[in-house]
Amino acid sequence: MKTIEGFRLRKLGNEYILVGESMALINFNKMITLNETAAFLWEQAERMTKEQGQFDAGALCKALCNEYEVDPSQAMTDVDSTLAAWADAGVVEK
């Protein structure tokens, strides 16, 4: 998978949102909000996409386990759920 170019993570108070930075990416019917953990995952996915051209669930799971004290099976469940939501929102592609 890879992140779609042009979406940027912004912090507003205690929340994070993904913002499309071009008119082609703006959808006024949908706002993509992220909690702190999902924002961390987005940052990792974006970095991996820039460095390697892609990312995968396993790499995000490993990063999540390294950053937070979380069981690997729970981390993978959370990563899979987050990636499915991102795919539905159209901010990542396979």
N, CA, C and O atoms as a MOPAC input file, in Angstrom:
PM7 MOZYME 1SCF
protein

 N      0.84800 1    -1.17100 1     0.00000 1
 C      0.00000 1     0.00000 1     0.00000 1
 C      0.89500 1     1.23500 1     0.00000 1
 O      2.09200 1     1.16500 1     0.27700 1
 N      0.27700 1     2.35600 1    -0.31800 1
 C      0.98700 1     3.61900 1    -0.21100 1
 C     -0.00500 1     4.73300 1     0.08700 1
 O     -1.18600 1     4.65100 1    -0.25400 1
 N      0.50000 1     5.76400 1     0.72300 1
 C     -0.34000 1     6.92000 1     0.98900 1
 C     -0.50800 1     7.69700 1    -0.31300 1
 O      0.37200 1     7.68400 1    -1.17300 1
 N     -1.63800 1     8.36800 1    -0.44700 1
 C     -1.89000 1     9.17100 1    -1.63800 1
 C     -1.26200 1    10.54400 1    -1.43400 1
 O     -1.49700 1    11.21300 1    -0.42800 1
 N     -0.47400 1    10.93500 1    -2.39200 1
 C      0.22800 1    12.22100 1    -2.34100 1
 C     -0.75800 1    13.36300 1    -2.18300 1
 O     -1.79500 1    13.39300 1    -2.84600 1
 N     -0.43900 1    14.29300 1    -1.31400 1
 C     -1.25200 1    15.49700 1    -1.17100 1
 C     -2.07100 1    15.57200 1     0.09500 1
 O     -2.64100 1    16.62100 1     0.39800 1
 N     -2.14600 1    14.47100 1     0.85400 1
 C     -2.83100 1    14.53000 1     2.14700 1
 C     -1.80000 1    14.82500 1     3.22300 1
 O     -0.73100 1    14.21500 1     3.25400 1
 N     -2.12000 1    15.75300 1     4.09500 1
 C     -1.21600 1    16.13700 1     5.18000 1
 C     -1.92200 1    15.99900 1     6.51400 1
 O     -3.11000 1    16.29800 1     6.64100 1
 N     -1.18200 1    15.54500 1     7.49800 1
 C     -1.69100 1    15.40100 1     8.85400 1
 C     -1.54500 1    16.73200 1     9.57500 1
 O     -0.47000 1    17.33300 1     9.58400 1
 N     -2.63600 1    17.18400 1    10.17700 1
 C     -2.62600 1    18.43700 1    10.93200 1
 C     -3.20300 1    18.17300 1    12.31900 1
 O     -4.14200 1    17.39200 1    12.46900 1
 N     -2.63600 1    18.82900 1    13.33000 1
 C     -3.14400 1    18.70200 1    14.69400 1
 C     -4.00400 1    19.91200 1    15.00500 1
 O     -3.59000 1    21.05700 1    14.82000 1
 N     -5.22500 1    19.63300 1    15.48800 1
 C     -6.14500 1    20.68500 1    15.92600 1
 C     -6.53900 1    20.38200 1    17.35600 1
 O     -7.34700 1    19.48800 1    17.60700 1
 N     -5.97400 1    21.11700 1    18.28900 1
 C     -6.24500 1    20.84400 1    19.69700 1
 C     -5.72100 1    19.46500 1    20.06100 1
 O     -4.52700 1    19.19400 1    19.93400 1
 N     -6.61400 1    18.59600 1    20.51500 1
 C     -6.23400 1    17.23500 1    20.89600 1
 C     -6.53100 1    16.21700 1    19.80600 1
 O     -6.37800 1    15.01600 1    20.02700 1
 N     -6.95000 1    16.67300 1    18.64400 1
 C     -7.30300 1    15.76300 1    17.55600 1
 C     -6.40600 1    16.00200 1    16.35900 1
 O     -5.74100 1    17.03100 1    16.24600 1
 N     -6.40800 1    15.03400 1    15.48100 1
 C     -5.65000 1    15.10900 1    14.24200 1
 C     -6.62000 1    14.94800 1    13.07700 1
 O     -7.60000 1    14.20800 1    13.17200 1
 N     -6.34200 1    15.64500 1    11.98100 1
 C     -7.15000 1    15.48300 1    10.77900 1
 C     -6.21200 1    15.33500 1     9.57800 1
 O     -5.08800 1    15.83700 1     9.57700 1
 N     -6.70800 1    14.63300 1     8.56300 1
 C     -6.01000 1    14.57200 1     7.28300 1
 C     -6.65100 1    15.59600 1     6.37100 1
 O     -7.87100 1    15.62500 1     6.21200 1
 N     -5.83100 1    16.42600 1     5.77800 1
 C     -6.29900 1    17.51100 1     4.93900 1
 C     -5.75100 1    17.31900 1     3.52600 1
 O     -4.55100 1    17.10900 1     3.34600 1
 N     -6.62300 1    17.39000 1     2.53000 1
 C     -6.18800 1    17.37400 1     1.14300 1
 C     -5.65800 1    18.73700 1     0.78000 1
 O     -6.33500 1    19.74400 1     0.99100 1
 N     -4.44400 1    18.78800 1     0.23100 1
 C     -3.82000 1    20.07800 1    -0.06100 1
 C     -4.01500 1    20.55900 1    -1.48700 1
 O     -3.45200 1    21.58400 1    -1.87300 1
 N     -4.79700 1    19.84400 1    -2.27500 1
 C     -5.09900 1    20.34200 1    -3.61700 1
 C     -6.60500 1    20.28000 1    -3.82700 1
 O     -7.30200 1    19.53800 1    -3.13500 1
 N     -7.10000 1    21.04400 1    -4.76700 1
 C     -8.54200 1    21.05900 1    -5.02400 1
 C     -9.04400 1    19.68400 1    -5.44200 1
 O    -10.19700 1    19.35100 1    -5.16900 1
 N     -8.22200 1    18.88500 1    -6.08800 1
 C     -8.63400 1    17.54500 1    -6.52200 1
 C     -8.86400 1    16.61000 1    -5.33800 1
 O     -9.60600 1    15.63500 1    -5.45900 1
 N     -8.24300 1    16.89200 1    -4.20700 1
 C     -8.35500 1    16.02000 1    -3.03500 1
 C     -9.40600 1    16.46600 1    -2.04000 1
 O     -9.72300 1    15.72700 1    -1.10800 1
 N     -9.94600 1    17.63900 1    -2.21300 1
 C    -10.89100 1    18.15800 1    -1.23100 1
 C    -12.26900 1    17.55100 1    -1.45600 1
 O    -12.80900 1    17.57900 1    -2.56200 1
 N    -12.82000 1    17.00400 1    -0.38400 1
 C    -14.17900 1    16.47700 1    -0.40000 1
 C    -14.87300 1    17.08300 1     0.81400 1
 O    -14.61000 1    16.67700 1     1.94700 1
 N    -15.73600 1    18.02900 1     0.59000 1
 C    -16.35100 1    18.73500 1     1.70600 1
 C    -17.39900 1    17.90000 1     2.42800 1
 O    -17.92400 1    18.33500 1     3.45300 1
 N    -17.71600 1    16.71500 1     1.92100 1
 C    -18.66300 1    15.82000 1     2.58100 1
 C    -17.99900 1    14.90600 1     3.59400 1
 O    -18.68500 1    14.16000 1     4.29300 1
 N    -16.68900 1    14.94800 1     3.68500 1
 C    -15.97900 1    13.99300 1     4.52200 1
 C    -14.78800 1    14.66100 1     5.19900 1
 O    -13.98200 1    15.31400 1     4.53500 1
 N    -14.67400 1    14.50300 1     6.50800 1
 C    -13.49600 1    14.94500 1     7.23400 1
 C    -12.86300 1    13.70500 1     7.84000 1
 O    -13.55800 1    12.88400 1     8.43800 1
 N    -11.59200 1    13.56600 1     7.69800 1
 C    -10.89300 1    12.38800 1     8.19400 1
 C    -10.19800 1    12.76700 1     9.49200 1
 O     -9.18100 1    13.45900 1     9.48800 1
 N    -10.75700 1    12.30600 1    10.59400 1
 C    -10.17400 1    12.58000 1    11.89900 1
 C     -9.45500 1    11.33500 1    12.39300 1
 O     -9.87900 1    10.20900 1    12.12900 1
 N     -8.36000 1    11.55400 1    13.11400 1
 C     -7.54600 1    10.46500 1    13.62700 1
 C     -7.26100 1    10.68900 1    15.10300 1
 O     -7.08100 1    11.82200 1    15.55100 1
 N     -7.22400 1     9.59200 1    15.85000 1
 C     -6.76100 1     9.71500 1    17.22500 1
 C     -5.22900 1     9.69900 1    17.22400 1
 O     -4.61600 1     9.59500 1    16.16200 1
 N     -4.61500 1     9.79900 1    18.38300 1
 C     -3.15500 1     9.88800 1    18.47000 1
 C     -2.46800 1     8.66100 1    17.87300 1
 O     -1.45200 1     8.79100 1    17.18900 1
 N     -3.01300 1     7.47600 1    18.12500 1
 C     -2.41200 1     6.25200 1    17.61100 1
 C     -2.52200 1     6.17900 1    16.09600 1
 O     -1.55200 1     5.82800 1    15.42500 1
 N     -3.67400 1     6.50000 1    15.55100 1
 C     -3.85300 1     6.49900 1    14.09800 1
 C     -2.96600 1     7.55600 1    13.44600 1
 O     -2.44700 1     7.33800 1    12.35100 1
 N     -2.78900 1     8.70000 1    14.11000 1
 C     -1.89800 1     9.73900 1    13.58700 1
 C     -0.46100 1     9.22200 1    13.54100 1
 O      0.26400 1     9.48400 1    12.58100 1
 N     -0.05100 1     8.49200 1    14.57400 1
 C      1.27500 1     7.87300 1    14.57800 1
 C      1.41200 1     6.91500 1    13.40200 1
 O      2.41600 1     6.93300 1    12.69000 1
 N      0.39600 1     6.07700 1    13.20200 1
 C      0.42900 1     5.13300 1    12.08100 1
 C      0.50300 1     5.86000 1    10.74500 1
 O      1.23500 1     5.43300 1     9.85300 1
 N     -0.24800 1     6.96000 1    10.59300 1
 C     -0.20400 1     7.73100 1     9.34900 1
 C      1.21000 1     8.26200 1     9.10200 1
 O      1.73200 1     8.16600 1     7.99200 1
 N      1.81900 1     8.82200 1    10.14400 1
 C      3.17300 1     9.34300 1     9.99400 1
 C      4.13600 1     8.25100 1     9.54400 1
 O      4.98900 1     8.48000 1     8.68700 1
 N      3.99500 1     7.05200 1    10.13100 1
 C      4.84700 1     5.92900 1     9.74400 1
 C      4.58200 1     5.51100 1     8.30100 1
 O      5.51900 1     5.28500 1     7.53600 1
 N      3.30800 1     5.40800 1     7.93100 1
 C      2.94100 1     5.00900 1     6.57300 1
 C      3.45100 1     6.02400 1     5.55300 1
 O      3.96200 1     5.64700 1     4.49900 1
 N      3.31200 1     7.29100 1     5.86500 1
 C      3.77100 1     8.33700 1     4.95800 1
 C      5.29300 1     8.29500 1     4.80400 1
 O      5.81400 1     8.42900 1     3.69700 1
 N      6.00400 1     8.10800 1     5.92200 1
 C      7.46800 1     8.02000 1     5.87300 1
 C      7.90600 1     6.82100 1     5.03800 1
 O      8.78600 1     6.94200 1     4.18600 1
 N      7.28700 1     5.66000 1     5.28300 1
 C      7.64400 1     4.45300 1     4.52900 1
 C      7.34600 1     4.62300 1     3.04900 1
 O      8.11900 1     4.17100 1     2.20500 1
 N      6.23200 1     5.26900 1     2.72600 1
 C      5.89100 1     5.50700 1     1.32100 1
 C      6.94800 1     6.37800 1     0.66000 1
 O      7.35400 1     6.10700 1    -0.47000 1
 N      7.39900 1     7.41900 1     1.34900 1
 C      8.41500 1     8.30800 1     0.78100 1
 C      9.75300 1     7.59200 1     0.62700 1
 O     10.43700 1     7.76300 1    -0.38200 1
 N     10.12500 1     6.79400 1     1.62000 1
 C     11.43100 1     6.13300 1     1.60100 1
 C     11.46500 1     4.88600 1     0.71900 1
 O     12.45600 1     4.64000 1     0.03000 1
 N     10.38000 1     4.09600 1     0.73700 1
 C     10.39500 1     2.79600 1     0.08100 1
 C      9.38600 1     2.67300 1    -1.05600 1
 O      9.39200 1     1.68300 1    -1.78700 1
 N      8.52400 1     3.66900 1    -1.20500 1
 C      7.50800 1     3.61500 1    -2.24000 1
 C      6.23700 1     2.89900 1    -1.81000 1
 O      5.25000 1     2.88700 1    -2.54500 1
 N      6.25600 1     2.30000 1    -0.62300 1
 C      5.08200 1     1.58300 1    -0.12500 1
 C      5.26400 1     1.25500 1     1.36100 1
 O      6.33000 1     1.46600 1     1.93800 1
 N      4.19800 1     0.73800 1     1.95300 1
 C      4.24900 1     0.23500 1     3.32000 1
 C      3.33400 1    -0.97300 1     3.38700 1
 O      2.53200 1    -1.20500 1     2.48200 1
 N      3.45400 1    -1.74000 1     4.45800 1
 C      2.54400 1    -2.86900 1     4.64500 1
 C      2.10100 1    -2.93400 1     6.10000 1
 O      2.68000 1    -2.29000 1     6.97600 1
 N      1.07200 1    -3.71700 1     6.33300 1
 C      0.48900 1    -3.83000 1     7.67200 1
 C      1.50500 1    -4.34800 1     8.68300 1
 O      1.52700 1    -3.89500 1     9.82800 1
 N      2.34000 1    -5.28600 1     8.27100 1
 C      3.33700 1    -5.84200 1     9.18500 1
 C      4.31800 1    -4.79500 1     9.68100 1
 O      4.66200 1    -4.77600 1    10.86300 1
 N      4.76900 1    -3.92300 1     8.78900 1
 C      5.70300 1    -2.86500 1     9.18000 1
 C      5.03700 1    -1.87100 1    10.12900 1
 O      5.65700 1    -1.40400 1    11.08300 1
 N      3.76500 1    -1.55100 1     9.86000 1
 C      3.05000 1    -0.64500 1    10.76300 1
 C      2.82300 1    -1.29200 1    12.11800 1
 O      2.91900 1    -0.63000 1    13.15100 1
 N      2.52200 1    -2.58300 1    12.11700 1
 C      2.32600 1    -3.30900 1    13.37300 1
 C      3.60400 1    -3.28100 1    14.20800 1
 O      3.56200 1    -3.03800 1    15.41400 1
 N      4.72000 1    -3.52500 1    13.56800 1
 C      6.01300 1    -3.50300 1    14.26800 1
 C      6.28700 1    -2.11700 1    14.84900 1
 O      6.71900 1    -1.99800 1    15.99500 1
 N      6.03700 1    -1.06800 1    14.05800 1
 C      6.24100 1     0.29600 1    14.53800 1
 C      5.33700 1     0.59700 1    15.72700 1
 O      5.76100 1     1.23300 1    16.69200 1
 N      4.08500 1     0.13500 1    15.65300 1
 C      3.13000 1     0.36000 1    16.74000 1
 C      3.59500 1    -0.32700 1    18.02100 1
 O      3.52200 1     0.25400 1    19.10500 1
 N      4.07000 1    -1.55800 1    17.89500 1
 C      4.55500 1    -2.29500 1    19.06900 1
 C      5.80900 1    -1.65700 1    19.65700 1
 O      6.00500 1    -1.67400 1    20.87200 1
 N      6.65600 1    -1.09300 1    18.79700 1
 C      7.86500 1    -0.42400 1    19.28100 1
 C      7.55300 1     0.88600 1    20.00000 1
 O      8.27200 1     1.27900 1    20.91900 1
 N      6.49100 1     1.55700 1    19.58600 1
 C      6.14200 1     2.86000 1    20.15700 1
 C      5.27900 1     2.74600 1    21.41000 1
 O      5.43100 1     3.52200 1    22.35300 1
 N      4.37400 1     1.77400 1    21.41000 1
 C      3.42100 1     1.62100 1    22.51000 1
 C      3.53400 1     0.21300 1    23.09900 1
 O      3.95200 1    -0.72000 1    22.41400 1
 N      3.17200 1     0.07200 1    24.32700 1
 C      3.13300 1    -1.24800 1    24.94800 1
 C      1.81500 1    -1.91000 1    24.56900 1
 O      0.80000 1    -1.73200 1    25.24300 1
 N      1.84300 1    -2.67400 1    23.48400 1
 C      0.63000 1    -3.29900 1    22.97500 1
 C      0.97400 1    -4.71900 1    22.52600 1
 O      2.05800 1    -4.97500 1    22.00100 1
 N      0.03900 1    -5.62400 1    22.73900 1
 C      0.18800 1    -6.99900 1    22.29900 1
 C      0.23000 1    -7.03500 1    20.77500 1
 O     -0.59100 1    -6.38400 1    20.12900 1
 N      1.17000 1    -7.78200 1    20.18300 1
 C      1.27800 1    -7.81700 1    18.71800 1
 C     -0.00700 1    -8.23400 1    18.00000 1
 O     -0.31100 1    -7.69500 1    16.93700 1
 N     -0.75700 1    -9.17000 1    18.55100 1
 C     -1.99400 1    -9.57400 1    17.87100 1
 C     -3.03700 1    -8.46000 1    17.92700 1
 O     -3.77400 1    -8.25700 1    16.96200 1
 N     -3.10800 1    -7.73900 1    19.03800 1
 C     -4.02300 1    -6.60700 1    19.13200 1
 C     -3.57100 1    -5.47900 1    18.21300 1
 O     -4.39200 1    -4.81400 1    17.58100 1
 N     -2.24900 1    -5.26700 1    18.14400 1
 C     -1.71300 1    -4.23000 1    17.25500 1
 C     -2.07600 1    -4.52800 1    15.80700 1
 O     -2.46000 1    -3.62100 1    15.06900 1
 N     -1.96000 1    -5.79400 1    15.38900 1
 C     -2.28500 1    -6.14500 1    14.00300 1
 C     -3.77300 1    -5.95000 1    13.72800 1
 O     -4.14900 1    -5.49200 1    12.64900 1
 N     -4.61800 1    -6.29400 1    14.69400 1
 C     -6.05700 1    -6.05900 1    14.54100 1
 C     -6.33700 1    -4.57400 1    14.35600 1
 O     -7.12000 1    -4.18900 1    13.48800 1
 N     -5.69800 1    -3.74400 1    15.17100 1
 C     -5.88700 1    -2.29400 1    15.07700 1
 C     -5.36200 1    -1.73900 1    13.76000 1
 O     -6.00600 1    -0.89100 1    13.14300 1
 N     -4.19900 1    -2.21200 1    13.32800 1
 C     -3.62400 1    -1.75600 1    12.06100 1
 C     -4.54500 1    -2.13200 1    10.90200 1
 O     -4.83000 1    -1.30400 1    10.03700 1
 N     -5.00800 1    -3.38500 1    10.88600 1
 C     -5.90200 1    -3.82200 1     9.80400 1
 C     -7.17300 1    -2.98100 1     9.75100 1
 O     -7.63000 1    -2.60300 1     8.67200 1
 N     -7.73800 1    -2.69100 1    10.91400 1
 C     -8.94400 1    -1.87000 1    10.98300 1
 C     -8.67100 1    -0.45000 1    10.47600 1
 O     -9.47100 1     0.11500 1     9.73000 1
 N     -7.55600 1     0.10900 1    10.88200 1
 C     -7.18500 1     1.46000 1    10.45300 1
 C     -6.95800 1     1.51700 1     8.94900 1
 O     -7.41300 1     2.44800 1     8.28500 1
 N     -6.25700 1     0.52500 1     8.40900 1
 C     -5.99700 1     0.50000 1     6.96700 1
 C     -7.28100 1     0.35000 1     6.16400 1
 O     -7.42000 1     0.95000 1     5.09800 1
 N     -8.21100 1    -0.44000 1     6.66200 1
 C     -9.50100 1    -0.59300 1     5.98000 1
 C    -10.24700 1     0.74200 1     5.96000 1
 O    -10.83700 1     1.10900 1     4.94400 1
 N    -10.22200 1     1.46400 1     7.07100 1
 C    -10.88600 1     2.77400 1     7.13400 1
 C    -10.21100 1     3.76300 1     6.18800 1
 O    -10.89000 1     4.53800 1     5.51400 1
 N     -8.88300 1     3.74200 1     6.13200 1
 C     -8.16700 1     4.63800 1     5.22800 1
 C     -8.46500 1     4.31200 1     3.77500 1
 O     -8.63000 1     5.21400 1     2.95400 1
 N     -8.53600 1     3.02600 1     3.45500 1
 C     -8.85600 1     2.62300 1     2.07400 1
 C    -10.26100 1     3.09400 1     1.70600 1
 O    -10.48200 1     3.60500 1     0.60900 1
 N    -11.20800 1     2.91800 1     2.62800 1
 C    -12.58200 1     3.38700 1     2.38500 1
 C    -12.64700 1     4.90600 1     2.19400 1
 O    -13.44400 1     5.41100 1     1.40200 1
 N    -11.80000 1     5.61900 1     2.92800 1
 C    -11.78500 1     7.08000 1     2.83400 1
 C    -11.01700 1     7.56200 1     1.59700 1
 O    -11.11800 1     8.72900 1     1.21900 1
 N    -10.25400 1     6.66900 1     0.97200 1
 C     -9.51900 1     7.03300 1    -0.22600 1
 C     -8.23000 1     7.77200 1     0.01100 1
 O     -7.80300 1     8.54600 1    -0.84500 1
 N     -7.58500 1     7.55700 1     1.16400 1
 C     -6.32400 1     8.24400 1     1.44500 1
 C     -5.10900 1     7.33000 1     1.26000 1
 O     -3.96900 1     7.78900 1     1.32700 1
 N     -5.35800 1     6.03200 1     1.02600 1
 C     -4.28600 1     5.08800 1     0.68600 1
 C     -4.74800 1     4.27600 1    -0.51500 1
 O     -5.94000 1     4.18500 1    -0.80800 1
 N     -3.77500 1     3.68900 1    -1.19800 1
 C     -4.08900 1     2.82800 1    -2.32600 1
 C     -3.18000 1     1.60800 1    -2.30400 1
 O     -2.08100 1     1.63100 1    -1.75000 1
 N     -3.67300 1     0.54600 1    -2.92200 1
 C     -2.88300 1    -0.69700 1    -2.96500 1
 C     -1.90100 1    -0.66500 1    -4.10200 1
 O     -1.15100 1    -1.62200 1    -4.29800 1

